[in-house]
Amino acid sequence: MQRLRFAAAVLIVAHVCLPTRAFQAVRVTSLSRNHRNNPTSRAAITHDATIPRTNTRLFESTTTSAASKWMENEKRIEDEMDVKEDRVVDGNNNNNKIDETTTTAKTTTSKTTSRKVAAASSTDRWEELHGNFILRPPSNAQPRALIHFLGGALLGAAPQLTYRYLLERLSARGYLIVATPYQLSFDHLTTCDEIIGRFERVAPDLAKQYGAVPVVGVGHSCGSLLHMLITSLFPDTPRAANALISYNNRGVGEAVPLFEELIVPLFSDTDKNGSKLMKAAIEVAREQYNGEVPSDEAILKLLRSVPVPIPGLNLESILTPSLVAIPAPVRQSLTNLLTEPAYEALSNVPVLGNVPSLLLQSLEITQQIPKLIDEVEAGARDFVPTPDAMSSAARRAYRCRRTLLLQFTNDALDDSEILEGYLKEAESVMKMKRPMITIDLQRKKLEGNHLTPLLGPAGGEGWGEKLEETLGGVLDVVGGGSTSNDDVDEEDAGESKNAKAVRETLGYEQVERVVDELVTWLDEGSL
């Protein structure tokens, strides 16, 4: 472990100090090896995304000797990549989109399975595919682009719930949404690797259906940070554009008040930090939400995890499996009379939809807490890479040619302005190598705060339409509707006028502005 940490440190220093291409040469990721030297930066999902990864984790299987060897051969590697890149540039100057004809991969993809995600609205278009949540354009039309979405810390574990309204509104504008959930960790590199792995598994299936589609990274808060890292440190995951909303890059001590003074002492003790109890409770809840009576094993684990006020008392010797076991006849009666009827009744609740499924999905958020506690107990004290190292990566290795930094007027957590300076430095680095390259970097500010992208009806677009229809009618009756009609088509004037008034009143009109800003920016780029 010490050798691994030393090697990682060597490579981080090398990344900061040496040319970008040399640092990229030591990593192998696989979202289309044909993308590596594409001079157009025009990312697309293609069949060559099926090429299996050999090592997507940045420092995986790296040793001190390997790092030393890499440093000795750095110039040779860079010279070889220069030759290859020049050949690609000569052969691809007029190629603006990678399509199926460019693939050399001969591997095949196993038949995939997908399932519909229980929704809180009647217009259920969500589905889960290879660990990603997919939202296709209306009527399954050809998408204008693929938006790869990453949510913020903790809430990014269930983006189909927490960002439902925002993503459905983007989908309604003709975009294919791939929302990749992730479990928050102190190790951002491992998190990025897991995100890339999930996306790679779904890309071939979408490519077969839609052909070459530009990939746009969209992230909120921590999701923006992860997209920046993916674009900077994982060279084979190109993006046609990135939209980074409320970018945030703070150390743990700044992001979590009293981290060293309170959190570390509280969670460093395995017997007292509550991690085992939370894990056991989550497992029991998971079985209940699946319409089952919790198993004897889950109940026993939960009871044994309860803190004991008497020192020296060992619950494992008292709570034996036979003591807590539920007799089979009793378990069957509970299942027939209580569990199954309740599950069926809650699976089709008017307006709410499938409640047990929604609760199951929400557990993805909850289960991150004991995981983070375990990392603190294991010695985690800051993010990997550190905020300074991530800033260095942005300055030296960020290579997306179109980037939108979107921030809000009332957001004390936003670091977009700082990132803008770093990306301008990255632009200078790119132009040293490719003087003719064009970079489009914009920073825009909207009304709102750090949580604005999370606003909107919990049931998504379907709930929003019902609210706007119902409350809009009430506003029309009482004369409380908006009188401004400047930006509304004559045919839909009354309906749109009152719908906007409802959104303004309930606070989620700001999400509509975010969607409008994103779509306008994407249209400007002619993806």
C-alpha positions in Angstrom: 0.0 0.0 0.0 2.8 2.4 0.8 4.4 1.6 -2.6 1.1 2.3 -4.3 0.7 5.6 -2.5 4.2 6.6 -3.4 3.7 5.8 -7.1 0.5 7.7 -7.1 2.3 10.7 -5.7 5.0 10.5 -8.3 2.4 10.4 -11.1 0.5 13.4 -9.7 3.7 15.4 -9.6 4.5 14.2 -13.2 1.1 15.3 -14.3 1.6 18.8 -13.0 5.1 19.1 -14.2 5.3 17.3 -17.5 3.4 17.7 -20.8 -0.2 16.6 -20.8 0.3 13.9 -23.5 3.0 12.2 -21.6 0.9 11.9 -18.5 -2.0 10.6 -20.6 0.2 7.9 -22.0 0.4 6.0 -18.7 -3.3 5.4 -18.5 -5.5 3.1 -20.6 -9.2 3.7 -20.7 -11.5 2.4 -23.4 -14.4 4.6 -24.5 -13.3 4.1 -28.1 -9.6 4.1 -28.7 -10.4 5.7 -32.0 -11.3 8.9 -30.0 -7.8 9.3 -28.5 -6.4 11.6 -31.2 -9.5 12.9 -32.8 -8.5 16.5 -33.7 -12.1 17.6 -33.9 -13.0 16.8 -30.3 -16.3 15.7 -31.7 -17.3 12.9 -29.3 -19.9 10.4 -30.3 -21.2 7.1 -29.0 -20.1 4.3 -31.3 -19.8 0.6 -31.4 -16.1 0.7 -30.7 -17.1 1.6 -27.1 -17.4 -2.1 -26.6 -13.6 -2.5 -26.5 -13.0 -3.9 -23.0 -11.0 -1.8 -20.6 -7.6 -3.0 -19.4 -7.1 -0.4 -16.7 -9.4 2.6 -16.3 -8.3 3.4 -12.8 -5.7 6.1 -12.9 -3.2 4.6 -10.6 -4.3 1.0 -10.6 -1.5 -1.6 -10.5 1.1 1.1 -10.4 4.4 0.5 -8.6 7.4 2.6 -7.8 9.5 0.8 -10.4 6.7 1.3 -13.0 6.6 5.0 -12.2 10.4 5.3 -12.5 10.3 3.4 -15.8 7.6 5.7 -17.1 9.5 8.8 -16.2 12.7 7.5 -17.9 10.7 6.7 -21.1 8.6 9.9 -21.1 10.3 11.5 -24.1 10.1 8.3 -26.2 6.4 7.9 -25.5 5.7 11.5 -26.3 7.6 11.3 -29.6 5.7 8.2 -30.6 2.3 9.8 -29.8 3.3 12.9 -31.8 3.8 10.7 -34.9 0.5 8.9 -34.4 -1.3 12.1 -33.8 0.0 13.8 -37.0 -1.1 10.8 -39.0 -4.6 11.0 -37.5 -4.8 14.8 -38.2 -3.9 14.3 -41.8 -6.5 11.6 -42.3 -9.4 13.2 -40.3 -9.4 17.0 -41.0 -12.8 16.8 -42.5 -14.3 14.3 -40.1 -16.6 16.1 -37.7 -18.3 13.0 -36.2 -17.1 9.6 -35.3 -19.5 7.1 -36.7 -19.8 3.3 -37.0 -17.5 3.2 -40.0 -14.6 4.2 -37.9 -14.7 1.4 -35.5 -12.2 -1.4 -35.6 -13.5 -3.3 -32.7 -14.5 -6.9 -33.4 -15.8 -7.6 -30.0 -19.5 -8.3 -29.4 -21.8 -7.1 -26.7 -23.9 -9.5 -24.7 -27.6 -9.1 -24.9 -28.5 -6.3 -22.5 -31.4 -6.1 -20.2 -33.3 -3.1 -19.1 -36.2 -2.4 -16.9 -38.7 0.4 -16.4 -38.1 2.6 -13.4 -41.2 3.1 -11.3 -42.2 6.7 -11.6 -44.4 9.1 -9.7 -46.1 10.3 -12.8 -48.3 8.7 -15.4 -45.8 9.5 -18.2 -43.2 6.9 -17.2 -40.4 7.1 -19.8 -37.5 6.2 -17.5 -35.7 3.0 -17.7 -32.6 1.5 -16.1 -29.9 0.1 -18.3 -26.6 -1.2 -17.1 -26.7 0.9 -13.9 -27.6 4.1 -15.8 -31.0 5.8 -15.9 -32.1 6.5 -19.5 -34.7 9.0 -20.6 -35.3 8.9 -24.4 -36.6 11.8 -26.4 -40.4 12.0 -26.9 -41.8 9.4 -29.4 -38.3 7.9 -29.4 -37.2 10.5 -32.0 -33.6 10.8 -33.1 -31.9 12.8 -30.3 -30.2 16.1 -30.9 -27.4 15.0 -28.6 -26.7 12.6 -25.7 -26.6 14.4 -22.3 -24.5 12.4 -19.8 -25.6 13.8 -16.5 -23.9 13.6 -13.1 -25.7 15.0 -10.0 -24.3 16.6 -6.9 -22.9 15.0 -3.7 -25.1 12.4 -2.1 -28.1 13.3 -4.3 -26.2 12.1 -7.4 -26.8 8.6 -6.2 -30.4 8.8 -7.4 -30.6 11.4 -10.2 -33.8 9.9 -11.6 -35.5 11.1 -8.4 -33.6 14.2 -7.3 -33.1 15.8 -10.7 -36.2 14.3 -12.3 -37.9 17.6 -13.4 -34.8 19.1 -14.9 -33.9 16.0 -16.9 -37.4 15.4 -18.1 -37.6 19.0 -19.4 -34.3 18.5 -21.2 -35.5 15.3 -22.7 -38.7 17.1 -23.9 -36.4 19.4 -25.9 -35.1 16.4 -27.9 -32.1 15.2 -25.9 -31.3 11.6 -25.0 -30.5 11.6 -21.2 -28.1 9.2 -19.6 -28.0 9.9 -15.9 -25.3 7.8 -14.2 -25.7 7.4 -10.4 -22.6 7.3 -8.3 -21.8 6.6 -4.6 -20.0 9.5 -3.1 -16.5 8.8 -1.9 -13.4 10.6 -0.7 -11.6 9.0 -3.7 -12.8 11.0 -6.7 -10.6 9.0 -9.1 -12.3 5.7 -8.2 -15.7 7.4 -8.5 -14.8 8.7 -12.0 -13.6 5.2 -13.0 -16.9 3.7 -11.9 -18.9 6.3 -13.7 -17.0 5.7 -16.9 -17.5 1.9 -16.5 -21.2 2.3 -16.3 -21.4 4.7 -19.2 -19.3 2.4 -21.4 -21.6 -0.5 -20.8 -24.6 1.5 -22.0 -23.0 3.3 -25.0 -22.9 0.4 -27.5 -26.7 -0.3 -27.1 -27.5 3.4 -27.6 -25.2 3.6 -30.6 -26.9 0.6 -32.3 -30.2 2.3 -31.9 -29.3 6.0 -32.7 -26.0 5.9 -34.5 -23.4 8.5 -34.0 -24.7 11.0 -31.4 -22.6 13.9 -29.9 -22.0 13.4 -26.1 -22.4 16.4 -23.9 -21.3 16.2 -20.2 -23.7 18.0 -17.9 -23.0 18.1 -14.1 -24.2 19.9 -11.0 -21.9 20.7 -8.1 -19.8 17.6 -7.4 -21.0 16.2 -10.7 -19.4 19.2 -12.5 -16.2 18.5 -10.7 -16.3 14.8 -11.7 -16.9 15.8 -15.4 -13.9 18.2 -15.2 -11.8 15.3 -13.9 -13.0 12.9 -16.5 -12.3 15.3 -19.3 -8.9 16.1 -17.9 -7.5 12.8 -16.6 -9.2 10.2 -18.7 -8.1 10.9 -22.3 -10.3 8.3 -24.0 -13.6 9.8 -22.8 -14.0 12.8 -25.1 -17.0 15.1 -25.0 -18.4 17.4 -27.7 -19.1 19.9 -24.9 -19.4 20.2 -21.1 -21.9 22.2 -19.2 -20.7 22.6 -15.6 -23.5 23.9 -13.2 -22.5 25.3 -9.8 -19.0 23.9 -10.1 -17.6 23.3 -6.6 -14.1 22.3 -5.5 -13.6 22.6 -1.8 -11.6 20.5 0.6 -13.3 18.4 3.2 -12.5 20.8 6.0 -14.2 23.6 4.1 -17.1 21.6 2.8 -17.9 19.9 6.1 -17.8 22.2 9.1 -16.0 20.9 12.2 -14.8 17.9 10.2 -11.5 17.4 12.1 -12.9 18.6 15.5 -16.1 16.6 15.5 -16.6 14.2 12.6 -13.3 12.5 12.7 -13.3 11.7 16.5 -17.0 10.7 16.3 -16.6 8.3 13.4 -13.1 6.9 14.1 -14.4 4.3 16.6 -15.9 1.3 14.9 -18.0 0.2 17.8 -19.5 3.7 18.3 -19.8 5.3 14.9 -23.1 3.6 14.0 -22.0 2.4 10.6 -22.9 -1.3 11.3 -26.3 -0.3 12.6 -27.1 1.9 9.6 -26.0 -0.8 7.1 -28.2 -3.4 8.9 -31.2 -1.1 9.1 -30.8 -0.3 5.3 -30.8 -4.0 4.5 -34.0 -4.6 6.6 -35.6 -1.7 4.8 -34.6 -3.0 1.4 -36.2 -6.3 2.0 -39.4 -4.6 3.3 -39.6 -2.3 0.3 -39.3 -5.4 -1.9 -42.5 -6.7 -0.4 -40.9 -9.3 1.9 -40.9 -10.0 5.6 -37.3 -9.3 6.6 -35.2 -12.4 6.8 -34.0 -13.9 10.0 -30.4 -13.1 9.0 -31.2 -9.4 8.4 -33.1 -9.1 11.7 -30.4 -10.8 13.7 -27.7 -8.5 12.1 -29.8 -5.4 13.0 -30.3 -6.4 16.6 -26.7 -7.3 17.1 -25.7 -3.8 15.7 -27.7 -1.9 18.3 -25.3 -0.1 20.8 -25.2 -1.7 24.2 -25.2 0.7 27.2 -23.6 -1.9 29.5 -19.8 -2.2 29.0 -18.7 -5.7 28.2 -22.1 -7.1 27.3 -21.8 -9.2 24.1 -25.1 -9.3 22.2 -23.7 -12.0 19.8 -23.7 -14.5 22.6 -27.2 -13.5 23.7 -29.0 -13.0 20.4 -28.6 -16.4 18.7 -30.2 -17.2 15.4 -32.7 -19.6 17.0 -33.8 -16.8 19.4 -34.8 -14.3 16.7 -35.9 -16.7 14.0 -39.5 -16.2 12.9 -41.3 -19.6 12.6 -42.2 -20.5 9.0 -46.0 -20.5 9.6 -45.9 -17.0 11.2 -43.7 -15.7 8.4 -46.1 -17.1 5.8 -49.1 -15.5 7.6 -47.4 -12.2 7.8 -46.6 -12.4 4.1 -50.1 -13.3 3.1 -52.0 -11.0 5.4 -49.8 -8.0 5.7 -46.7 -7.7 3.5 -48.0 -8.7 0.1 -51.3 -6.8 0.3 -49.5 -3.7 1.5 -46.9 -4.0 -1.3 -49.6 -4.4 -3.9 -51.6 -1.5 -2.6 -48.6 0.8 -2.5 -47.4 -0.2 -6.0 -50.1 1.7 -7.8 -51.0 4.7 -5.6 -52.8 7.5 -7.5 -50.5 10.4 -8.3 -47.6 8.9 -6.4 -47.2 5.8 -8.5 -45.0 2.8 -7.3 -44.2 3.9 -3.7 -42.0 0.8 -2.8 -39.9 1.3 -5.9 -39.4 5.0 -5.1 -38.4 4.1 -1.5 -35.9 1.5 -2.8 -34.3 4.0 -5.1 -34.0 6.5 -2.2 -32.0 3.9 -0.3 -29.2 4.6 -2.8 -28.8 8.0 -1.2 -29.0 6.7 2.4 -26.5 3.9 2.0 -23.7 6.4 1.2 -23.6 7.6 4.8 -22.2 4.4 6.4 -19.9 4.1 3.4 -18.4 7.5 4.1 -18.2 6.8 7.8 -16.2 3.7 7.0 -13.8 5.8 4.9 -13.3 8.2 7.7 -12.6 5.3 10.1 -10.1 4.0 7.6 -8.2 7.3 7.6 -9.7 9.5 4.9 -9.1 13.2 5.7 -9.4 14.9 2.3 -10.5 14.2 -1.2 -8.2 12.4 -3.7 -7.0 14.2 -5.6 -6.9 17.2 -3.3 -8.5 20.5 -4.4 -5.1 21.9 -5.4 -4.3 18.8 -7.5 -7.7 19.0 -9.2 -7.1 22.7 -10.0 -3.7 21.7 -11.5 -5.5 19.1 -13.6 -7.9 21.7 -14.9 -5.2 24.1 -15.8 -2.9 21.6 -17.6 -5.1 18.8 -19.0 -8.6 20.0 -19.6 -9.3 19.7 -23.3 -13.0 20.1 -24.1 -13.4 22.7 -26.8 -16.9 23.9 -25.7 -17.6 24.6 -22.1 -20.4 26.4 -20.3 -19.9 27.4 -16.7 -23.4 28.1 -15.3 -23.6 29.7 -11.8 -26.4 31.3 -9.7 -26.5 34.7 -8.1 -27.0 33.4 -4.6 -24.6 30.6 -4.4 -21.8 30.8 -1.8 -20.5 27.3 -2.7 -19.8 28.1 -6.4 -16.3 28.1 -7.7 -17.1 28.7 -11.4 -15.2 32.0 -11.7 -12.0 30.4 -10.3 -12.4 27.5 -12.7 -12.9 29.9 -15.6 -9.4 31.2 -15.0 -7.9 27.7 -14.9 -9.6 26.7 -18.2 -8.3 29.8 -19.9 -4.8 28.5 -18.9 -5.7 25.1 -20.3 -6.7 26.9 -23.5 -3.3 28.4 -23.7 -1.7 25.0 -23.2 -3.8 23.5 -26.0 -3.0 26.3 -28.4 0.7 25.9 -27.9 0.3 22.5 -29.5 -2.5 23.3 -31.9 -2.4 27.0 -32.8 -5.4 26.8 -35.1 -7.7 25.2 -32.4 -10.8 27.1 -31.4 -12.0 27.1 -27.8 -15.5 28.3 -26.7 -15.6 29.0 -23.0 -18.5 30.9 -21.6 -19.6 31.7 -18.0 -23.2 32.8 -17.4 -25.1 33.7 -14.2 -28.8 33.0 -13.6 -31.1 33.9 -10.7 -31.2 31.1 -8.1 -29.0 29.3 -5.6 -27.0 26.1 -5.3 -30.1 24.0 -5.0 -32.0 25.5 -8.0 -31.4 22.5 -10.4 -33.1 20.3 -7.8 -36.3 22.3 -7.8 -39.5 21.1 -9.5 -42.3 18.7 -8.7 -41.1 15.4 -7.2 -43.1 13.5 -9.8 -41.4 15.3 -12.7 -42.8 16.8 -15.8 -46.1 15.0 -15.4 -46.8 16.5 -12.0 -45.7 19.9 -13.2 -48.3 19.8 -16.0 -51.1 18.8 -13.6 -50.1 21.5 -11.2 -50.0 24.1 -13.9 -53.3 23.0 -15.3 -55.1 22.9 -12.0 -53.6 25.9 -10.2 -53.5 27.8 -13.5 -57.2 27.5 -13.7 -57.6 28.7 -10.2 -55.4 31.7 -10.9 -57.5 32.5 -14.0 -60.7 32.4 -12.0 -59.4 34.6 -9.2 -57.6 36.9 -11.6 -54.2 36.1 -10.1 -52.6 35.0 -13.4 -49.7 36.7 -15.0 -50.7 39.6 -17.3 -47.4 39.5 -19.2 -47.8 37.8 -22.6 -44.9 39.1 -24.5 -43.1 35.8 -25.1 -46.1 33.6 -25.5 -47.6 32.4 -28.8 -51.1 33.7 -29.4 -52.6 30.1 -29.5 -51.3 29.1 -26.1 -51.3 32.5 -24.5 -53.7 31.9 -21.6 -52.4 28.5 -20.8 -48.7 29.4 -20.9 -49.3 32.7 -19.0 -50.9 30.9 -16.1 -48.4 28.0 -16.2 -45.5 30.4 -15.8 -47.3 32.1 -12.9 -47.7 28.7 -11.2 -44.0 27.9 -11.7 -43.0 31.3 -10.4 -45.3 30.9 -7.4 -44.0 27.4 -6.6 -40.4 28.4 -7.2 -39.4 26.1 -10.1 -39.6 28.6 -13.0 -35.8 28.9 -12.3 -35.3 25.4 -13.6 -37.0 26.3 -16.8 -34.5 29.1 -17.2 -31.7 26.6 -16.6 -33.1 24.4 -19.4 -33.5 27.3 -21.7 -30.0 28.5 -21.1 -28.6 25.0 -21.7 -30.6 24.4 -24.9 -29.7 27.8 -26.3 -26.0 27.2 -25.6 -26.1 23.8 -27.2 -27.9 25.1 -30.3 -25.2 27.8 -30.7 -22.6 25.1 -31.0 -24.5 23.2 -33.8 -23.8 19.8 -32.3 
